[in-house]
Amino acid sequence: MAIFHLTDEKLHMFTDESAWIRDEIAKLALPHGADVIDIGSSTRQLREVIQPHIHGNLFAPLLKRGMNICYLDAKSGDGIDICCDITQPETAFIQACTGRTFDLAICSSMLEHVRDIDRTLNNISLLLKKGGYLVLTVPERYRHHGDPIDTMYRPDPATLVQRVTTTLPDLRLITSASVRVDDRRYYRRLRLLRFLIPSLRWRQCCAIFKKH
């Protein structure tokens, strides 16, 4: 079994969060052969070795269902299919993605790392087919973690949903949740109190939308 450090500065996805996404995606009406994009995916090394729950909980089940997965990140690397800046102007972004659209887009813990959230949301929407789904997560209660910046955007589900549906009126909420981080490995010794008192544990704001 791989040994990994869940408390690294560039934390990508919580295990509890990945399990919630897995369970909710399983309920969606996605066909065999659906096209999926992971926005802000990082490398294959991170998804499969450093944080193997990402591949195990999310992408392995989708691949088993015959879906096609595309990985997008701002930095090039092994296992990244599209390298582009999600915050760039619309025309340049469409060109970088060669006009491709997807049945499902997953964007985890990225909005806190961009300065222009509305432009980022707009570009994400451009990647969705009509009838496509967006899985969006953001830390709700979590420490500062620069990658390279952290604006400390920490919405609760209601605030996130309002932001998304105001910016993108063609997106409708399917479900949302505040997911508590119960995996003890995320809490270093100095933060153990958070683990021992459930009400203080880290939380992840999660939501799924459908494009109409």
N, CA and C of each residue as an Amber inpcrd file, in Angstrom:
protein
   636
   0.8490000  -1.1990000   0.0000000   0.0000000   0.0000000   0.0000000
   0.8840000   1.2480000   0.0000000   0.5110000   2.2280000  -0.8270000
   1.3040000   3.4500000  -0.9080000   1.1770000   4.2540000   0.3750000
   2.2770000   4.8850000   0.7700000   2.2690000   5.7550000   1.9450000
   2.2120000   7.1930000   1.4510000   1.2320000   7.9450000   1.8850000
   1.1060000   9.3090000   1.4090000   0.7530000  10.2190000   2.5680000
   1.0230000  11.5020000   2.3820000   0.8110000  12.4860000   3.4420000
  -0.3860000  13.3570000   3.0730000  -1.4870000  13.1680000   3.7690000
  -2.7000000  13.8980000   3.4590000  -2.6690000  15.3260000   3.9710000
  -1.6400000  15.6730000   4.7100000  -1.5540000  17.0250000   5.2510000
  -0.6240000  17.9060000   4.4260000  -0.1980000  17.4610000   3.2480000
   0.6430000  18.2780000   2.3900000  -0.0760000  19.5740000   2.0160000
   0.7070000  20.6200000   1.7110000   0.1360000  21.9360000   1.4240000
  -0.8430000  21.8910000   0.2530000  -0.4850000  21.1480000  -0.7990000
  -1.3210000  21.1180000  -2.0000000  -2.2920000  19.9450000  -1.9400000
  -3.1180000  19.9380000  -0.9470000  -4.1220000  18.8920000  -0.7930000
  -5.1320000  18.9930000  -1.9270000  -5.4100000  17.8590000  -2.5860000
  -6.2540000  17.8880000  -3.7760000  -7.6940000  17.4830000  -3.4890000
  -7.8960000  16.3670000  -2.7880000  -9.2530000  15.9060000  -2.5230000
  -9.2870000  15.0460000  -1.2670000 -10.2450000  15.3190000  -0.3810000
 -10.4170000  14.5150000   0.8180000 -11.0100000  13.1540000   0.4660000
 -10.6850000  12.1360000   1.2640000 -11.2700000  10.8160000   1.0300000
 -12.7820000  10.8490000   1.2280000 -13.2580000  11.5470000   2.2520000
 -14.6980000  11.6390000   2.5040000 -15.4080000  12.3470000   1.3490000
 -14.7550000  13.3660000   0.8190000 -15.2940000  14.1010000  -0.3310000
 -15.3910000  13.1980000  -1.5580000 -14.3340000  12.4310000  -1.8130000
 -14.3390000  11.5510000  -2.9900000 -15.4290000  10.4910000  -2.8870000
 -15.6960000  10.0110000  -1.6740000 -16.7560000   9.0170000  -1.4820000
 -18.1300000   9.6370000  -1.7420000 -18.3330000  10.8780000  -1.2900000
 -19.6100000  11.5580000  -1.5450000 -19.8190000  11.7370000  -3.0430000
 -18.7750000  12.2020000  -3.7470000 -18.8890000  12.4030000  -5.1970000
 -19.1940000  11.0830000  -5.8930000 -18.4870000  10.0300000  -5.5190000
 -18.7200000   8.7040000  -6.1130000 -20.1770000   8.2910000  -5.9690000
 -20.7070000   8.4160000  -4.7590000 -22.0740000   7.9640000  -4.4950000
 -23.1050000   8.8000000  -5.2460000 -22.8690000  10.1010000  -5.3520000
 -23.8320000  10.9690000  -6.0350000 -23.7580000  10.8090000  -7.5510000
 -22.5580000  10.6300000  -8.0890000 -22.4290000  10.4100000  -9.5350000
 -23.1350000   9.1280000  -9.9460000 -23.0930000   8.1260000  -9.0760000
 -23.7400000   6.8420000  -9.3810000 -25.2450000   7.0030000  -9.5910000
 -25.8220000   8.0770000  -9.0620000 -27.2660000   8.3110000  -9.1940000
 -27.6340000   9.0640000 -10.4780000 -26.6250000   9.6080000 -11.1730000
 -26.8980000  10.4280000 -12.3510000 -27.1680000   9.5650000 -13.5800000
 -27.9670000  10.1010000 -14.4810000 -28.3240000   9.3710000 -15.7080000
 -27.2500000   9.5870000 -16.7700000 -26.0820000   9.0040000 -16.5270000
 -24.9730000   9.1140000 -17.4700000 -24.9060000   7.8510000 -18.3220000
 -24.8430000   7.9980000 -19.6480000 -24.8460000   6.8250000 -20.5190000
 -23.4780000   6.1580000 -20.6040000 -23.4660000   4.9100000 -21.0350000
 -22.2120000   4.2290000 -21.3590000 -21.4990000   5.0430000 -22.4350000
 -20.2060000   5.2690000 -22.2560000 -19.4510000   6.0540000 -23.2170000
 -19.5220000   7.5480000 -22.9980000 -20.0740000   7.9830000 -21.8580000
 -20.1580000   9.4130000 -21.5600000 -18.7650000  10.0230000 -21.4820000
 -18.6750000  11.2950000 -21.8670000 -17.4060000  12.0220000 -21.8220000
 -17.3160000  12.8080000 -20.5180000 -16.2170000  12.6100000 -19.7930000
 -16.0180000  13.2070000 -18.4700000 -14.7390000  14.0280000 -18.4850000
 -14.7490000  15.1860000 -17.8460000 -13.5230000  15.9710000 -17.6970000
 -13.2960000  16.2960000 -16.2260000 -12.0530000  16.1210000 -15.7930000
 -11.6380000  16.4720000 -14.4340000 -10.8360000  17.7570000 -14.5310000
 -11.3670000  18.8360000 -13.9910000 -10.7600000  20.1620000 -14.1120000
  -9.8810000  20.4280000 -12.8990000  -8.5990000  20.7150000 -13.1520000
  -7.6450000  20.8630000 -12.0640000  -7.1990000  19.5160000 -11.5520000
  -6.9850000  18.5920000 -12.4710000  -6.7840000  17.1730000 -12.1420000
  -5.4560000  16.8510000 -11.4780000  -4.4370000  17.6620000 -11.7310000
  -3.0590000  17.3430000 -11.3720000  -2.6190000  16.0930000 -12.1380000
  -1.5180000  15.4850000 -11.7080000  -0.9000000  14.4170000 -12.4870000
  -1.4260000  13.0320000 -12.1130000  -1.0740000  12.0640000 -12.9590000
  -1.4180000  10.6740000 -12.6700000  -0.8020000  10.2330000 -11.3400000
   0.4210000  10.7120000 -11.0550000   1.1090000  10.3600000  -9.8140000
   0.2830000  10.7640000  -8.6010000  -0.2900000  11.9620000  -8.6330000
  -1.1040000  12.4060000  -7.4970000  -2.3900000  11.6000000  -7.4020000
  -3.0670000  11.4130000  -8.5220000  -4.3830000  10.7550000  -8.5200000
  -4.3170000   9.2750000  -8.1670000  -3.2290000   8.6110000  -8.5540000
  -3.1830000   7.1610000  -8.4110000  -2.2100000   6.6650000  -7.3490000
  -1.2230000   7.4800000  -6.9730000  -0.1960000   7.0320000  -6.0240000
  -0.2280000   7.8500000  -4.7330000  -0.1080000   9.1650000  -4.8480000
  -0.0520000  10.0090000  -3.6530000  -1.4060000  10.0340000  -2.9430000
  -2.4780000  10.1940000  -3.7100000  -3.8380000  10.1730000  -3.1530000
  -4.6810000   9.1760000  -3.9570000  -4.4300000   7.8810000  -3.7730000
  -5.0690000   6.8570000  -4.6120000  -6.5830000   6.7780000  -4.4710000
  -7.1380000   7.3710000  -3.4030000  -8.5990000   7.3770000  -3.2830000
  -9.2590000   8.1770000  -4.4020000  -8.5220000   9.1100000  -5.0130000
  -9.0950000   9.8880000  -6.1150000  -9.4280000   8.9700000  -7.2800000
  -8.4500000   8.1700000  -7.6950000  -8.7140000   7.2350000  -8.7930000
  -9.6470000   6.1180000  -8.3420000  -9.3950000   5.5910000  -7.1460000
 -10.1740000   4.4500000  -6.6740000 -11.6430000   4.7540000  -6.4810000
 -11.9500000   5.9010000  -5.8790000 -13.3470000   6.2470000  -5.6040000
 -14.0490000   6.9030000  -6.7860000 -13.3040000   7.6990000  -7.5680000
 -13.9500000   8.4670000  -8.6310000 -13.8140000   7.8310000 -10.0020000
 -12.5770000   7.7090000 -10.4510000 -12.3730000   7.4100000 -11.8620000
 -12.4180000   5.9320000 -12.2100000 -11.9860000   5.0780000 -11.3030000
 -12.0850000   3.6400000 -11.5830000 -13.5380000   3.2150000 -11.8280000
 -14.5080000   3.6450000 -10.9920000 -15.9030000   3.2820000 -11.2680000
 -16.4220000   3.8390000 -12.5920000 -15.9970000   5.0540000 -12.9590000
 -16.4450000   5.6380000 -14.2190000 -15.8650000   4.8860000 -15.4060000
 -14.5990000   4.5190000 -15.3150000 -13.9720000   3.7410000 -16.3850000
 -14.6390000   2.3810000 -16.5170000 -15.0040000   1.8020000 -15.3840000
 -15.6800000   0.5020000 -15.4000000 -17.0280000   0.6100000 -16.1000000
 -17.6480000   1.7770000 -16.0310000 -18.9340000   2.0070000 -16.6990000
 -18.7570000   2.4290000 -18.1580000 -17.5280000   2.3630000 -18.6510000
 -17.2680000   2.6490000 -20.0580000 -17.1890000   4.1130000 -20.4100000
 -16.9070000   4.9730000 -19.4380000 -16.8310000   6.4040000 -19.7140000
 -15.4260000   6.8030000 -20.1440000 -15.3540000   7.9050000 -20.8750000
 -14.0830000   8.4350000 -21.3670000 -13.6970000   9.6320000 -20.5090000
 -12.5050000   9.6040000 -19.9330000 -12.1040000  10.6520000 -18.9950000
 -10.9650000  11.4790000 -19.5720000 -11.1310000  12.7900000 -19.5020000
 -10.1190000  13.7460000 -19.9400000  -9.6650000  14.5330000 -18.7100000
  -8.3540000  14.7310000 -18.5840000  -7.8000000  15.4190000 -17.4160000
  -7.2310000  16.7720000 -17.8420000  -7.6930000  17.8320000 -17.1800000
  -7.2610000  19.1960000 -17.5060000  -6.5720000  19.8180000 -16.3040000
  -5.4470000  20.4830000 -16.5610000  -4.7390000  21.1740000 -15.4840000
  -3.9550000  22.3420000 -16.0710000  -3.6180000  23.3050000 -15.2260000
  -2.8580000  24.4690000 -15.6800000  -1.3960000  24.1280000 -15.9330000
  -0.9250000  23.0260000 -15.3400000   0.4620000  22.6050000 -15.5110000
   0.5030000  21.2960000 -16.2870000   1.4680000  21.1710000 -17.1840000
   1.6120000  19.9430000 -17.9540000   2.2450000  18.8560000 -17.0910000
   2.0060000  17.6010000 -17.4610000   2.5780000  16.4840000 -16.7150000
   1.9790000  15.1800000 -17.1740000   2.5010000  14.0870000 -16.6520000
   2.0080000  12.7680000 -17.0150000   0.5460000  12.6110000 -16.5950000
  -0.2780000  12.1570000 -17.5150000  -1.6820000  11.9430000 -17.2050000
  -2.5540000  13.1680000 -17.3710000  -2.0150000  14.2440000 -17.9350000
  -2.7960000  15.4570000 -18.1970000  -3.0200000  15.5690000 -19.7020000
  -4.2850000  15.6220000 -20.1060000  -4.6260000  15.6390000 -21.5330000
  -4.7170000  17.0470000 -22.1030000  -5.2360000  17.9810000 -21.3170000
  -5.3550000  19.3730000 -21.7560000  -4.6450000  20.2510000 -20.7380000
  -3.6890000  21.0290000 -21.2080000  -2.9650000  21.9520000 -20.3300000
  -3.3800000  23.3740000 -20.6960000  -4.1260000  24.0180000 -19.8230000
  -4.5490000  25.3920000 -20.0900000  -4.9880000  26.0610000 -18.7970000
  -5.0730000  27.3750000 -18.8560000  -5.4800000  28.1930000 -17.7090000
  -6.9960000  28.3570000 -17.7310000  -7.6680000  27.8280000 -16.7270000
  -9.1310000  27.8760000 -16.6690000  -9.6470000  29.2980000 -16.4890000
  -8.7610000  30.2390000 -16.0990000  -9.1920000  31.6140000 -15.8380000
  -8.9500000  32.5500000 -17.0190000  -8.4300000  32.0390000 -18.1280000
  -8.1350000  32.9070000 -19.2670000  -9.4230000  33.3400000 -19.9730000
  -9.3510000  34.3740000 -20.8250000 -10.5450000  34.8370000 -21.5330000
 -11.2180000  33.7190000 -22.3290000 -12.5260000  33.8700000 -22.5090000
 -13.3530000  32.8040000 -23.0880000 -12.8340000  32.2990000 -24.4320000
 -12.4990000  33.2060000 -25.3500000 -12.0680000  32.7860000 -26.6880000
 -10.8100000  31.9380000 -26.6230000  -9.8360000  32.3720000 -25.8270000
  -8.5850000  31.6180000 -25.6920000  -8.8290000  30.2740000 -25.0270000
  -9.7430000  30.2410000 -24.0660000 -10.0310000  28.9880000 -23.3740000
 -10.6740000  27.9770000 -24.3180000 -11.6510000  28.4190000 -25.1030000
 -12.3040000  27.5250000 -26.0610000 -11.2860000  26.9700000 -27.0490000
 -10.3840000  27.8340000 -27.5070000  -9.3540000  27.3920000 -28.4490000
  -8.4340000  26.3610000 -27.8040000  -8.0560000  26.5880000 -26.5470000
  -7.1600000  25.6540000 -25.8560000  -7.8080000  24.2930000 -25.6790000
  -9.1200000  24.2810000 -25.5000000  -9.8510000  23.0180000 -25.3060000
 -10.3920000  22.4620000 -26.6140000 -10.0330000  23.0970000 -27.7230000
 -10.4510000  22.6850000 -29.0780000 -11.9620000  22.5180000 -29.1960000
 -12.7020000  23.3020000 -28.4190000 -14.1500000  23.2920000 -28.5250000
 -14.8400000  22.0520000 -27.9970000 -14.1320000  21.2120000 -27.2720000
 -14.7240000  19.9720000 -26.7640000 -15.7520000  20.2490000 -25.6650000
 -16.7680000  19.4060000 -25.5910000 -17.7590000  19.4940000 -24.5210000
 -17.9630000  18.1160000 -23.9020000 -18.5260000  18.1030000 -22.6830000
 -18.5530000  16.8770000 -21.8900000 -19.9140000  16.6720000 -21.2200000
 -20.1940000  15.4020000 -20.9110000 -21.4250000  15.0420000 -20.2100000
 -21.3140000  15.2830000 -18.7080000 -20.0860000  15.2660000 -18.2010000
 -19.8430000  15.4430000 -16.7640000 -18.5290000  16.1710000 -16.5640000
 -18.5570000  17.2260000 -15.7680000 -17.3400000  17.9480000 -15.3900000
 -17.1930000  17.8800000 -13.8760000 -15.9860000  17.5810000 -13.4290000
 -15.6810000  17.5190000 -11.9990000 -14.6340000  18.5820000 -11.6940000
 -14.9330000  19.4490000 -10.7460000 -13.9940000  20.5020000 -10.3560000
 -13.9230000  20.5320000  -8.8350000 -12.8310000  20.0230000  -8.2970000
 -12.6990000  19.8650000  -6.8480000 -11.6520000  20.8120000  -6.2830000
 -12.0510000  21.5650000  -5.2730000 -11.1280000  22.4110000  -4.5050000
 -10.2460000  23.2670000  -5.4040000 -10.8740000  23.9980000  -6.3130000
 -10.1190000  24.8770000  -7.1940000 -10.5400000  26.3360000  -7.0850000
 -11.8110000  26.5990000  -6.7950000 -12.2880000  27.9840000  -6.8020000
 -11.5770000  28.8550000  -5.7810000 -11.0780000  28.2590000  -4.7070000
 -10.3490000  29.0480000  -3.7070000  -8.9580000  29.4430000  -4.1930000
  -8.5440000  28.9020000  -5.3380000  -7.2100000  29.1850000  -5.8750000
  -7.2390000  30.1170000  -7.0840000  -8.3900000  30.7050000  -7.4050000
  -8.4690000  31.6230000  -8.5450000  -8.9690000  32.9840000  -8.0730000
  -8.5460000  34.0290000  -8.7760000  -8.9480000  35.3850000  -8.3870000
 -10.2850000  35.7920000  -9.0180000 -10.5880000  35.2330000 -10.1770000
 -11.8300000  35.5860000 -10.8680000 -12.7430000  34.3610000 -10.8990000
 -13.5560000  34.2020000  -9.8700000 -14.4140000  33.0220000  -9.7530000
 -15.4710000  32.9940000 -10.8490000 -16.0620000  34.1450000 -11.1710000
 -17.1370000  34.1630000 -12.1630000 -16.6290000  33.7770000 -13.5500000
 -15.4650000  34.2780000 -13.9330000 -14.9030000  33.8840000 -15.2330000
 -14.5870000  32.3980000 -15.2430000 -14.0680000  31.8980000 -14.1400000
 -13.7600000  30.4690000 -14.0400000 -15.0220000  29.6340000 -14.1920000
 -16.0900000  30.0240000 -13.5040000 -17.3540000  29.3020000 -13.6230000
 -17.8820000  29.3490000 -15.0500000 -17.7620000  30.5020000 -15.6920000
 -18.2300000  30.6230000 -17.0710000 -17.4670000  29.6780000 -17.9920000
 -16.1550000  29.6050000 -17.8290000 -15.3550000  28.7100000 -18.6650000
 -15.6950000  27.2460000 -18.4000000 -15.9360000  26.9160000 -17.1450000
 -16.3360000  25.5410000 -16.8240000 -17.6460000  25.2040000 -17.5210000
 -18.5850000  26.1560000 -17.5210000 -19.8780000  25.9250000 -18.1610000
 -19.7300000  25.6800000 -19.6570000 -18.7410000  26.3200000 -20.2750000
 -18.5110000  26.1290000 -21.7080000 -18.1270000  24.6930000 -22.0420000
 -17.6150000  23.9750000 -21.0540000 -17.1980000  22.5920000 -21.2720000
 -18.3620000  21.6090000 -21.1840000 -19.5150000  22.0730000 -20.7130000
 -20.6520000  21.1820000 -20.4930000 -21.5740000  21.1220000 -21.7010000
 -21.9660000  19.9130000 -22.0710000 -23.0200000  19.7410000 -23.0620000
 -24.3500000  20.1520000 -22.4340000 -25.3330000  20.4560000 -23.2530000
 -26.6730000  20.6740000 -22.7270000 -27.1530000  19.3690000 -22.1030000
 -27.6320000  19.4430000 -20.8720000 -28.0060000  18.2370000 -20.1440000
 -26.8590000  17.6290000 -19.3680000 -25.6680000  18.2610000 -19.4660000
 -24.4970000  17.7600000 -18.7500000 -24.5130000  18.1600000 -17.2870000
 -23.6850000  17.4830000 -16.5030000 -23.6380000  17.6910000 -15.0540000
 -22.3010000  18.3040000 -14.6280000 -22.3570000  19.1330000 -13.6030000
 -21.1550000  19.7090000 -12.9920000 -21.0940000  19.3120000 -11.5280000
 -19.9910000  18.6860000 -11.1370000 -19.7070000  18.3970000  -9.7280000
 -18.7030000  19.4390000  -9.2570000 -19.0790000  20.2230000  -8.2730000
 -18.2540000  21.3360000  -7.8120000 -18.0640000  21.2410000  -6.3080000
 -16.8040000  21.2940000  -5.8580000 -16.5360000  21.2810000  -4.4220000
 -15.5480000  22.3870000  -4.0670000 -15.7070000  22.9150000  -2.8570000
 -14.8500000  23.9790000  -2.3370000 -14.7160000  23.7610000  -0.8320000
 -13.5510000  24.0400000  -0.2520000 -13.4640000  23.9370000   1.2050000
 -14.4780000  24.8660000   1.8790000 -15.1550000  24.3430000   2.8570000
 -16.0850000  25.1560000   3.6520000 -15.4290000  25.5670000   4.9680000
 -14.6900000  24.6500000   5.5520000 -13.9300000  24.9200000   6.7690000
 -12.5920000  24.2100000   6.6200000 -11.5360000  24.9770000   6.3420000
 -10.2130000  24.3800000   6.1430000  -9.1670000  25.4720000   6.2690000
  -7.9620000  25.0690000   6.5720000  -6.8550000  26.0080000   6.7730000
  -6.4180000  26.6260000   5.4420000  -5.5880000  27.6540000   5.5210000
  -5.0010000  28.2760000   4.3360000  -4.0650000  27.2840000   3.6560000
  -4.1490000  27.1750000   2.3370000  -3.2640000  26.2780000   1.5780000
  -3.0040000  26.8800000   0.2000000  -1.8980000  27.5900000   0.0710000
  -1.5740000  28.2680000  -1.1690000  -1.1820000  27.3150000  -2.2840000
  -1.7910000  27.4890000  -3.4810000  -1.4700000  26.6100000  -4.6130000
  -1.7100000  27.3290000  -5.9380000  -1.0220000  28.3980000  -6.3090000
  -0.0350000  29.1010000  -5.4850000  -0.6700000  30.1090000  -4.5220000
  -1.9620000  30.4130000  -4.7280000  -2.6410000  31.3450000  -3.8270000
  -3.8460000  30.6450000  -3.1970000  -4.3130000  31.1990000  -2.1130000
  -5.5740000  30.7720000  -1.5140000  -6.3030000  32.0420000  -1.1000000
  -7.4180000  32.3330000  -1.7680000  -8.1730000  33.5500000  -1.4690000
  -9.0220000  33.4160000  -0.2140000  -9.0120000  32.2130000   0.3910000
  -9.8370000  31.8900000   1.5550000 -11.3310000  31.9570000   1.2260000
 -11.6690000  31.6880000  -0.0170000 -13.0830000  31.5300000  -0.3850000
 -13.5890000  30.2650000   0.2810000 -14.5130000  30.4090000   1.2260000
 -14.9940000  29.2860000   2.0310000 -16.5300000  29.3440000   2.1530000
 -17.2540000  29.0780000   1.0750000 -18.7100000  29.1730000   1.1320000
 -19.3550000  27.9680000   1.7960000 -20.5380000  28.1740000   2.3610000
 -21.3620000  27.0310000   2.7440000 -22.1580000  26.6330000   1.5000000
 -22.8460000  25.4910000   1.5090000 -23.5480000  25.0470000   0.3010000
 -24.5290000  26.0710000  -0.2650000 -25.3090000  26.7260000   0.5980000
 -26.2950000  27.6960000   0.1060000 -25.6230000  28.8630000  -0.6110000
 -24.5000000  29.3240000  -0.0630000 -23.7770000  30.4450000  -0.6690000
 -23.1700000  30.0370000  -2.0020000 -22.6050000  28.8350000  -2.0640000
 -22.0230000  28.3500000  -3.3160000 -23.1020000  28.2010000  -4.3870000
 -24.2180000  27.6100000  -4.0240000 -25.3080000  27.4060000  -4.9850000
 -25.8100000  28.7450000  -5.5220000 -25.9710000  29.7220000  -4.6430000
 -26.4290000  31.0430000  -5.0780000 -25.4230000  31.6720000  -6.0400000
 -24.1360000  31.5410000  -5.7460000 -23.0960000  32.1180000  -6.6060000
 -23.1360000  31.4770000  -7.9900000 -23.2270000  30.1530000  -8.0310000
 -23.2020000  29.4340000  -9.3060000 -24.4480000  29.7340000 -10.1300000
 -25.6160000  29.6540000  -9.5200000 -26.8560000  29.8290000 -10.2830000
 -27.0940000  31.2840000 -10.6850000 -26.4980000  32.2290000  -9.9570000
 -26.5730000  33.6330000 -10.3580000 -25.6480000  33.8980000 -11.5370000
 -24.4430000  33.3460000 -11.4670000 -23.4670000  33.5250000 -12.5430000
 -23.8600000  32.7430000 -13.7860000 -24.4190000  31.5570000 -13.5770000
 -24.7740000  30.6560000 -14.6790000 -26.2430000  30.2520000 -14.5420000
 -27.1630000  31.0830000 -15.0090000 -28.5890000  30.7940000 -14.8190000
 -29.0860000  29.5500000 -15.5350000 -28.2930000  28.9990000 -16.4690000
 -28.7080000  27.7660000 -17.1390000 -28.3160000  26.5170000 -16.3550000
 -27.6920000  26.6950000 -15.1960000 -27.3720000  25.5620000 -14.3310000
 -28.3960000  25.4730000 -13.2040000 -28.9070000  24.2790000 -12.9790000
 -29.8850000  24.0380000 -11.9170000 -29.3120000  23.0560000 -10.9020000
 -29.5720000  23.3210000  -9.6470000 -29.0480000  22.4650000  -8.5840000
 -29.7180000  21.0900000  -8.5960000 -28.8920000  20.0510000  -8.4880000
 -29.3870000  18.6840000  -8.3170000 -29.3270000  18.2970000  -6.8390000
 -28.1790000  18.5090000  -6.2130000 -28.0200000  18.1990000  -4.7920000
 -26.8140000  18.9490000  -4.2440000 -26.7930000  19.1490000  -2.9340000
 -25.6450000  19.7850000  -2.2870000 -25.5110000  19.2370000  -0.8770000
 -24.3110000  19.3940000  -0.3150000 -24.0640000  18.8750000   1.0330000
 -22.8310000  19.5300000   1.6260000 -22.8020000  19.5470000   2.9480000
 -21.6080000  19.9190000   3.6960000 -21.0090000  18.6180000   4.2120000
 -19.8950000  18.2100000   3.6280000 -19.3030000  16.8990000   3.9210000
 -18.2220000  17.0530000   4.9850000 -18.4030000  16.3850000   6.1000000
 -17.4390000  16.4660000   7.1900000 -16.2500000  15.5550000   6.9100000
 -15.0550000  16.0490000   7.2090000 -13.8310000  15.2840000   6.9850000
 -13.5350000  14.4700000   8.2350000 -13.8490000  13.1820000   8.1870000
 -13.6950000  12.3090000   9.3490000 -12.4350000  11.4470000   9.3010000
 -11.7030000  11.4800000   8.1840000 -10.4800000  10.6870000   8.0680000
  -9.3980000  11.2990000   8.9650000  -8.9980000  10.5600000   9.9850000
  -8.0700000  11.0850000  10.9930000  -6.7220000  11.4850000  10.3950000
  -6.3350000  10.8960000   9.2810000  -5.0170000  11.1780000   8.7030000
  -4.8560000  12.6270000   8.2650000  -5.9580000  13.3650000   8.1360000
  -5.8530000  14.7690000   7.7380000  -5.4530000  15.6870000   8.8880000
  -5.4570000  15.1790000  10.0940000  -5.2540000  16.0380000  11.2590000
  -3.9020000  15.7650000  11.9110000  -2.9980000  16.7180000  11.8010000
  -1.7090000  16.5990000  12.4680000  -1.9040000  16.7390000  13.9770000
  -0.8260000  16.4690000  14.7050000  -0.9130000  16.4700000  16.1710000
  -1.4820000  17.7770000  16.7130000  -1.0490000  18.9080000  16.1580000
  -1.5170000  20.1960000  16.6580000  -2.9860000  20.4470000  16.3280000
  -3.5310000  19.6630000  15.3840000  -4.9320000  19.8470000  15.0000000
  -5.7970000  18.6860000  15.4700000  -5.2570000  17.8460000  16.3280000
  -5.9850000  16.6550000  16.7590000  -7.2880000  17.0120000  17.4680000
  -7.3120000  18.1760000  18.1180000  -8.5300000  18.6030000  18.8060000
  -9.7060000  18.6600000  17.8350000  -9.4360000  19.0770000  16.6070000
 -10.5000000  19.1440000  15.6050000 -11.0880000  17.7650000  15.3400000
 -10.2150000  16.7560000  15.3270000 -10.7050000  15.3990000  15.0810000
 -11.4930000  14.8840000  16.2790000 -11.0300000  15.1950000  17.4710000
 -11.6740000  14.6860000  18.6810000 -13.0310000  15.3360000  18.9350000
 -13.2210000  16.5470000  18.4140000 -14.5040000  17.2400000  18.5660000
 -15.1460000  17.3380000  17.1790000 -16.0890000  16.4540000  16.8610000
 -16.6590000  16.3940000  15.5100000 -17.1550000  17.7240000  14.9620000
 -17.7080000  18.5710000  15.8110000 -18.2490000  19.8450000  15.3270000
 -17.1620000  20.7860000  14.8140000 -15.8980000  20.5090000  15.1560000
 -14.7910000  21.3620000  14.7210000 -14.0620000  20.8120000  13.5000000
 -14.4370000  19.6420000  13.0330000 -13.6900000  19.0180000  11.9370000
 -13.8180000  19.8220000  10.6420000 -12.8060000  19.6270000   9.7660000
 -12.8430000  20.2700000   8.4640000 -14.1280000  19.8640000   7.7350000
 -14.5990000  20.7490000   6.8780000 -15.7820000  20.4580000   6.0680000
 -15.5410000  20.8610000   4.6150000 -16.1490000  20.1100000   3.7170000
 -16.0610000  20.3980000   2.2960000 -17.4620000  20.6880000   1.7580000
 -17.5940000  21.8110000   1.0710000 -18.8550000  22.2090000   0.4550000
 -18.9580000  21.5420000  -0.9140000 -20.0040000  20.7520000  -1.1330000
 -20.1410000  19.9630000  -2.3600000 -21.5010000  20.2130000  -3.0030000
 -21.5250000  20.2860000  -4.3330000 -22.7920000  20.4950000  -5.0410000
 -22.7140000  19.9040000  -6.4420000 -23.8760000  19.4970000  -6.9510000
 -23.9850000  18.9940000  -8.3210000 -25.0700000  19.7830000  -9.0380000
 -24.7500000  20.2190000 -10.2540000 -25.6700000  21.0110000 -11.0680000
 -25.8970000  20.3270000 -12.4150000 -27.0210000  20.6650000 -13.0570000
 -27.3060000  20.1750000 -14.4050000 -27.5270000  21.3650000 -15.3270000
 -26.9540000  21.2930000 -16.5240000 -27.0760000  22.3850000 -17.4930000
 -28.3290000  22.2000000 -18.3420000 -29.1600000  23.2350000 -18.3870000
 -30.4200000  23.1700000 -19.1420000 -30.3650000  24.0760000 -20.3670000
